[in-house]
Amino acid sequence: MDTTTLIILASILSTFLFVIGVPVFLVLGIWIVGASHAINFTLANIPTTLFEGINFFGLLALPLFILTGDMISAAGIARRLTDFSRSALSWLSGGMAISTLGACGLFAAISGSNAATTATIGKIMYPELVDEGYDKRFAAATIASGGVVGIIIPPSVIFIVYGFIMNLPIGTLFIAGLLPGILMVVAMQLVALFMAWKNGWGTTSPFSLMNTMRAGGRAYLGFLAIFIVLFGIYSGIFSPTEAAAMTVGYCLLAGTLVTREIKVREVPGILMNSGQIAGLLAPLIAISIVMQQIFSLMGAEQTIRDFVMSFGGTYYVTLAACMGIVLIAGTILESLPVTVILAPVLAPLAAHVGVDPVHFAVIFLIGASIGFITPPYGLNLYVASSVTALPYLQLVKFILPYFFILLVVWAFVAAVPILSMWLTTFM
């Protein structure tokens, strides 16, 4: 068989395996073996690249921020942040849904993970949303949408991966994602406000400054955790990896000595849970780097480059083409392989037409994050479905308002670079 036929067969087999639920790591691995055989590339390259691909100090922040998310939840810090958000926003129409999205933003500012944000806030807020009369499907869709900012508001696991791959300063990427992440939360809160008003969902309660201050006082541990991460990184005291380690230690001490919701005997279980998640992500990073290498040898980068440049090669046309590719890829792949495979291809094209690399990183990752609520993949929809026990497909209809407003925000961030770049000028 010729090279093209072998690659097509490997792609068909991999697609079939993906559809029937085979883990993405194995699907990509099978495709890589088939493609390597087709182009006569030595298989001895695979284990070497797998090891060297993740043999990088900066990636230590990945499991540490995952562990931070689990520690925050176990220590009761997430619940206190949620109580503060609810106390501050419950006077608005749709206040419970709005506070749910606000809580997602606060949790994201510590955990750096979309799935952890969706799962943790979902467990806390879904029963209360239902008790207040919200449609169960809308409540689940709100939680799934709020989790999107888990990888945009710093710290962010995927920003670490992007910075590692594209050799960009992770601290700069973090601060560049802050304002766009806040804008995403506010835009979704406006959608929740409108939907609740239109359908008569939820109840309101008078605003009480005293109650809000009390809730804020009880949530001080969460605010201090956010301060440790952001101030430590942006002041230069900590690297992102060191900030992650400090936050893990802080949350462990807070949970065992202050809130006392973490028992010493529970710590191994928390570590094991975080290790399982990190154990899923690290192989994906490694195998995606091998795939990137195979694509390069096959000339895929040049093919995509030619396709994008065929639209004219102007600033906005090229940027729009890159955004379209990221959005489509995000509907079928997790943000990690999307980033590792496409960022090295699309970022140089964007830079060629004058897009700042840090600005493009924010644009790229917002697009990848929208994929978390976009079928057929939509990881956050699966997480929300698991937390709420609602069928996946029932959430899709109610996710559409959030999906469209996030597209609007995405286009606005792309068209207005200062939104991403302004804070970086102070570093």
C-alpha positions as CSV (number, residue, x, y, z in Angstrom):
1,M,0.0,0.0,0.0
2,D,1.1,3.6,-0.6
3,T,1.7,6.1,2.2
4,T,-1.6,8.0,1.7
5,T,-3.7,4.8,1.9
6,L,-2.0,3.6,5.1
7,I,-2.5,6.9,6.8
8,I,-6.2,7.0,5.7
9,L,-6.7,3.5,7.1
10,A,-4.9,4.4,10.4
11,S,-7.1,7.5,10.6
12,I,-10.3,5.5,10.0
13,L,-9.3,2.9,12.7
14,S,-8.4,5.6,15.2
15,T,-11.7,7.5,14.5
16,F,-13.7,4.2,15.1
17,L,-11.8,3.5,18.3
18,F,-12.5,7.1,19.5
19,V,-16.2,6.8,18.8
20,I,-16.6,3.5,20.7
21,G,-14.9,5.1,23.8
22,V,-11.3,3.9,23.7
23,P,-9.1,6.4,25.7
24,V,-7.7,9.3,23.7
25,F,-4.1,8.4,24.7
26,L,-4.5,4.9,23.1
27,V,-6.3,6.3,20.0
28,L,-3.5,8.8,19.3
29,G,-0.9,6.1,20.0
30,I,-2.4,3.7,17.5
31,W,-2.5,6.5,14.9
32,I,1.1,7.4,15.5
33,V,2.3,3.8,15.1
34,G,0.3,3.5,11.9
35,A,1.5,6.9,10.5
36,S,5.2,6.2,11.5
37,H,5.0,2.9,9.6
38,A,3.4,4.6,6.6
39,I,6.2,7.2,6.3
40,N,9.0,4.8,7.3
41,F,9.8,6.6,10.4
42,T,11.6,4.6,13.2
43,L,9.3,3.5,16.0
44,A,12.3,3.9,18.4
45,N,11.6,7.6,18.3
46,I,8.3,7.1,20.1
47,P,9.5,6.2,23.6
48,T,12.4,8.7,23.5
49,T,10.0,11.6,22.6
50,L,7.4,10.4,25.1
51,F,10.0,10.8,27.9
52,E,11.7,14.0,26.7
53,G,8.3,15.6,26.0
54,I,7.4,15.9,29.6
55,N,10.9,16.0,31.1
56,F,10.5,19.7,31.9
57,F,10.5,21.4,35.4
58,G,7.7,23.8,34.5
59,L,5.2,21.0,34.0
60,L,5.5,20.2,37.7
61,A,2.9,22.9,38.2
62,L,0.4,20.8,36.4
63,P,-0.2,18.1,39.0
64,L,0.2,20.7,41.8
65,F,-2.6,22.9,40.6
66,I,-4.8,19.8,40.1
67,L,-4.0,18.9,43.7
68,T,-4.8,22.5,44.8
69,G,-8.3,22.1,43.3
70,D,-8.9,18.9,45.3
71,M,-7.5,20.4,48.5
72,I,-9.8,23.5,48.2
73,S,-12.8,21.3,47.8
74,A,-11.9,18.9,50.7
75,A,-11.0,21.8,53.0
76,G,-14.4,23.5,52.6
77,I,-12.8,26.6,51.1
78,A,-14.8,26.2,47.9
79,R,-18.1,26.2,49.8
80,R,-17.1,29.3,51.7
81,L,-16.3,31.1,48.4
82,T,-19.7,30.0,47.0
83,D,-21.5,31.3,50.1
84,F,-19.9,34.7,49.7
85,S,-20.8,34.8,46.0
86,R,-24.4,33.9,46.8
87,S,-24.7,36.4,49.6
88,A,-23.4,39.2,47.4
89,L,-25.6,38.5,44.4
90,S,-28.8,36.9,45.7
91,W,-30.7,40.2,45.4
92,L,-30.5,40.1,41.6
93,S,-33.1,38.4,39.4
94,G,-31.6,35.0,38.8
95,G,-29.2,35.7,41.7
96,M,-28.5,32.0,42.4
97,A,-27.5,31.3,38.8
98,I,-25.4,34.5,38.7
99,S,-23.7,33.6,42.0
100,T,-23.0,30.1,40.7
101,L,-21.1,31.7,37.8
102,G,-19.3,34.0,40.1
103,A,-18.3,31.1,42.3
104,C,-16.9,29.4,39.3
105,G,-14.7,32.4,38.6
106,L,-13.5,32.5,42.2
107,F,-12.7,28.8,42.2
108,A,-11.0,29.0,38.8
109,A,-8.6,31.7,40.3
110,I,-7.2,28.9,42.6
111,S,-7.6,25.6,40.8
112,G,-6.7,26.2,37.1
113,S,-8.9,23.3,35.9
114,N,-12.2,23.4,34.0
115,A,-13.3,19.9,35.1
116,A,-12.5,20.5,38.8
117,T,-14.4,23.8,38.7
118,T,-17.5,22.2,37.1
119,A,-17.5,19.2,39.4
120,T,-16.8,21.1,42.7
121,I,-19.2,24.0,42.1
122,G,-21.8,21.7,40.6
123,K,-21.9,19.5,43.7
124,I,-22.4,22.6,45.9
125,M,-24.8,24.7,43.8
126,Y,-26.9,22.3,41.7
127,P,-29.2,21.3,44.7
128,E,-29.7,24.9,45.6
129,L,-30.5,26.0,42.1
130,V,-33.1,23.2,41.8
131,D,-34.6,24.1,45.2
132,E,-35.0,27.7,44.0
133,G,-37.1,26.6,41.1
134,Y,-34.6,26.7,38.2
135,D,-35.1,24.2,35.4
136,K,-32.7,21.3,36.2
137,R,-31.3,21.3,32.6
138,F,-30.6,25.1,32.8
139,A,-29.0,24.7,36.2
140,A,-26.7,21.9,34.9
141,A,-25.9,23.9,31.7
142,T,-25.0,27.0,33.9
143,I,-22.6,24.9,35.9
144,A,-21.0,23.4,32.8
145,S,-20.6,26.9,31.2
146,G,-19.1,28.4,34.4
147,G,-16.4,25.7,34.3
148,V,-15.2,27.0,31.0
149,V,-13.2,29.8,32.8
150,G,-11.3,27.3,34.8
151,I,-8.6,27.3,32.2
152,I,-8.7,31.0,31.4
153,I,-8.7,32.8,34.7
154,P,-5.2,32.4,36.1
155,P,-3.7,30.1,37.3
156,S,-4.4,27.8,34.4
157,V,-3.1,24.3,33.7
158,I,-3.5,24.8,29.9
159,F,-1.7,28.1,29.9
160,I,1.3,26.3,31.5
161,V,1.2,23.7,28.7
162,Y,0.9,26.4,26.0
163,G,3.8,28.4,27.5
164,F,5.9,25.3,27.6
165,I,5.2,24.3,24.0
166,M,5.6,27.8,22.5
167,N,8.4,29.0,24.8
168,L,6.4,31.9,26.3
169,P,6.6,33.2,29.9
170,I,3.9,31.5,31.9
171,G,3.5,34.4,34.3
172,T,2.8,36.8,31.3
173,L,0.2,34.3,29.9
174,F,-1.5,34.1,33.3
175,I,-2.0,37.9,33.6
176,A,-3.0,38.2,29.9
177,G,-5.9,35.8,30.6
178,L,-7.2,37.6,33.7
179,L,-9.4,40.4,32.1
180,P,-10.8,38.1,29.3
181,G,-11.7,35.5,31.9
182,I,-13.5,38.1,34.0
183,L,-15.3,39.3,30.9
184,M,-16.4,35.8,30.1
185,V,-17.9,35.4,33.6
186,V,-19.7,38.7,33.4
187,A,-21.1,38.0,29.9
188,M,-22.5,34.6,31.1
189,Q,-24.0,36.3,34.2
190,L,-25.9,38.6,31.9
191,V,-27.3,35.6,30.1
192,A,-28.3,34.0,33.3
193,L,-30.0,37.2,34.4
194,F,-32.0,37.4,31.2
195,M,-33.0,33.7,31.2
196,A,-34.1,33.8,34.8
197,W,-36.1,36.9,34.2
198,K,-37.7,35.6,31.1
199,N,-38.7,32.2,32.6
200,G,-39.4,33.4,36.1
201,W,-36.8,31.2,37.7
202,G,-35.3,31.7,41.1
203,T,-36.1,34.0,44.0
204,T,-34.5,37.2,45.3
205,S,-33.7,38.3,48.8
206,P,-32.8,41.8,50.0
207,F,-29.2,42.7,49.9
208,S,-27.5,42.8,53.3
209,L,-24.1,44.4,53.6
210,M,-23.6,42.8,57.0
211,N,-24.4,39.3,55.7
212,T,-22.1,39.8,52.7
213,M,-19.3,41.0,55.0
214,R,-19.8,38.0,57.3
215,A,-19.7,35.6,54.3
216,G,-16.6,37.4,53.0
217,G,-15.0,37.0,56.4
218,R,-15.7,33.3,56.4
219,A,-14.2,33.0,52.9
220,Y,-10.9,34.7,53.8
221,L,-9.1,31.4,53.4
222,G,-10.1,31.3,49.7
223,F,-9.2,35.0,49.1
224,L,-5.8,34.4,50.8
225,A,-5.2,31.4,48.5
226,I,-6.0,33.5,45.4
227,F,-3.6,36.2,46.8
228,I,-0.8,33.7,47.3
229,V,-1.1,32.4,43.7
230,L,-1.5,35.7,41.9
231,F,0.7,38.0,44.0
232,G,3.5,35.4,44.3
233,I,3.7,34.9,40.5
234,Y,3.2,38.5,39.4
235,S,5.6,39.9,42.0
236,G,8.3,37.5,40.9
237,I,8.5,35.9,44.4
238,F,7.4,32.5,43.1
239,S,7.5,30.8,39.7
240,P,4.2,29.2,38.7
241,T,5.5,25.9,39.9
242,E,6.6,27.2,43.3
243,A,3.3,29.1,43.6
244,A,1.4,25.9,43.0
245,A,3.4,24.1,45.7
246,M,2.9,26.9,48.2
247,T,-0.8,26.9,47.5
248,V,-1.1,23.1,48.0
249,G,0.8,23.4,51.4
250,Y,-1.4,26.3,52.4
251,C,-4.7,24.5,51.5
252,L,-3.5,21.4,53.4
253,L,-2.7,23.4,56.5
254,A,-6.0,25.4,56.3
255,G,-8.0,22.2,55.8
256,T,-6.4,20.3,58.7
257,L,-5.8,23.1,61.2
258,V,-8.3,25.8,60.5
259,T,-11.5,24.4,59.0
260,R,-10.6,20.9,60.2
261,E,-12.5,19.4,57.3
262,I,-9.5,17.4,56.1
263,K,-8.7,14.5,58.3
264,V,-5.1,13.2,58.2
265,R,-6.4,9.8,57.1
266,E,-8.1,11.4,54.1
267,V,-5.0,12.9,52.7
268,P,-3.8,9.8,50.8
269,G,-7.1,9.5,49.1
270,I,-7.0,13.2,48.0
271,L,-3.5,12.6,46.7
272,M,-4.6,9.5,44.9
273,N,-7.5,11.3,43.2
274,S,-5.3,14.1,42.0
275,G,-2.7,11.7,40.9
276,Q,-5.2,9.8,38.8
277,I,-6.2,13.1,37.0
278,A,-2.5,14.1,36.5
279,G,-1.9,10.5,35.2
280,L,-4.5,11.1,32.5
281,L,-3.1,14.4,31.4
282,A,0.6,13.8,31.4
283,P,0.5,10.9,28.9
284,L,-1.7,13.1,26.6
285,I,0.9,15.8,26.7
286,A,3.6,13.3,25.8
287,I,1.7,11.5,23.0
288,S,0.5,14.8,21.5
289,I,4.1,16.0,21.2
290,V,4.9,12.8,19.3
291,M,1.9,13.4,17.1
292,Q,3.1,17.0,16.5
293,Q,6.5,15.6,15.3
294,I,4.8,13.1,12.9
295,F,2.6,15.9,11.5
296,S,5.7,18.0,10.9
297,L,7.3,15.1,9.0
298,M,4.2,14.6,6.9
299,G,4.0,18.3,6.0
300,A,0.8,18.9,7.8
301,E,2.0,22.3,9.0
302,Q,2.6,23.5,5.5
303,T,-0.8,22.2,4.4
304,I,-2.6,24.1,7.1
305,R,-0.5,27.1,6.4
306,D,-1.4,27.0,2.7
307,F,-5.0,26.6,3.6
308,V,-5.1,29.6,6.0
309,M,-3.1,31.8,3.7
310,S,-5.3,30.9,0.7
311,F,-7.9,33.3,2.3
312,G,-5.7,36.2,1.5
313,G,-3.2,36.4,4.3
314,T,-4.5,39.7,5.9
315,Y,-4.6,40.2,9.6
316,Y,-8.2,39.6,10.4
317,V,-8.9,37.0,7.8
318,T,-5.9,34.9,9.0
319,L,-6.9,35.3,12.6
320,A,-10.5,34.3,11.8
321,A,-9.3,31.2,9.9
322,C,-7.1,30.2,12.8
323,M,-10.1,30.7,15.2
324,G,-12.3,28.6,13.0
325,I,-9.8,25.7,13.0
326,V,-9.5,25.9,16.8
327,L,-13.2,25.9,17.4
328,I,-13.8,22.9,15.1
329,A,-11.0,21.0,16.7
330,G,-12.3,21.8,20.1
331,T,-15.6,20.1,19.3
332,I,-14.0,16.7,19.0
333,L,-10.8,16.9,21.1
334,E,-9.8,17.9,24.6
335,S,-8.0,21.3,24.9
336,L,-4.7,19.5,25.7
337,P,-4.3,17.7,22.3
338,V,-5.8,20.7,20.5
339,T,-3.1,22.9,22.1
340,V,-0.2,20.6,21.6
341,I,-1.1,19.7,18.0
342,L,-2.4,23.1,16.6
343,A,-0.6,25.8,18.6
344,P,2.8,25.2,16.9
345,V,1.1,25.3,13.5
346,L,-1.2,28.3,13.9
347,A,0.8,30.6,16.2
348,P,3.5,31.2,13.6
349,L,0.8,32.0,11.0
350,A,-0.8,34.5,13.4
351,A,2.7,36.0,14.2
352,H,3.4,36.3,10.5
353,V,0.4,38.7,10.0
354,G,1.3,40.7,13.1
355,V,-0.7,39.1,16.0
356,D,1.2,39.3,19.3
357,P,2.2,35.8,20.5
358,V,0.7,36.4,24.0
359,H,-2.5,37.8,22.6
360,F,-2.8,34.9,20.2
361,A,-2.3,32.5,23.1
362,V,-5.3,34.0,24.9
363,I,-7.4,33.9,21.7
364,F,-6.4,30.3,21.0
365,L,-7.2,29.1,24.5
366,I,-10.5,30.8,24.8
367,G,-11.5,29.0,21.6
368,A,-10.3,25.7,23.1
369,S,-12.2,26.4,26.3
370,I,-15.5,26.9,24.4
371,G,-15.0,23.3,23.2
372,F,-15.7,22.2,26.7
373,I,-19.4,22.9,26.1
374,T,-19.6,22.1,22.4
375,P,-20.9,18.7,21.3
376,P,-19.9,16.0,20.5
377,Y,-17.0,16.3,22.9
378,G,-18.0,18.9,25.5
379,L,-16.1,17.6,28.5
380,N,-17.9,20.0,30.9
381,L,-21.2,18.7,29.7
382,Y,-20.2,15.2,30.6
383,V,-18.9,16.3,34.0
384,A,-22.2,18.3,34.7
385,S,-24.2,15.3,33.5
386,S,-22.3,13.1,35.9
387,V,-22.8,15.5,38.9
388,T,-26.5,16.1,38.2
389,A,-27.5,12.7,36.9
390,L,-29.1,14.3,33.8
391,P,-28.6,12.9,30.3
392,Y,-25.9,14.6,28.3
393,L,-28.2,15.5,25.4
394,Q,-30.7,17.2,27.6
395,L,-28.2,19.9,28.5
396,V,-27.3,20.8,24.9
397,K,-30.4,23.0,24.3
398,F,-29.8,25.1,27.4
399,I,-26.1,25.5,26.7
400,L,-26.8,27.4,23.5
401,P,-27.3,30.9,25.0
402,Y,-24.0,30.6,26.9
403,F,-22.2,29.2,23.8
404,F,-23.3,32.2,21.7
405,I,-22.3,34.8,24.3
406,L,-18.9,33.2,24.6
407,L,-18.5,33.4,20.9
408,V,-19.2,37.1,21.1
409,V,-16.7,37.6,23.9
410,W,-14.1,35.6,22.0
411,A,-14.5,37.8,18.9
412,F,-14.3,40.9,21.1
413,V,-11.1,39.7,22.7
414,A,-9.6,38.9,19.3
415,A,-10.6,42.3,17.9
416,V,-9.4,44.3,20.9
417,P,-5.8,43.2,21.8
418,I,-5.5,45.7,24.6
419,L,-7.9,43.6,26.7
420,S,-5.3,40.9,26.9
421,M,-2.2,42.9,26.7
422,W,-2.9,45.9,29.0
423,L,-2.1,44.2,32.3
424,T,1.1,42.6,30.9
425,T,2.6,46.1,30.4
426,F,2.9,46.4,34.2
427,M,5.0,43.3,34.6
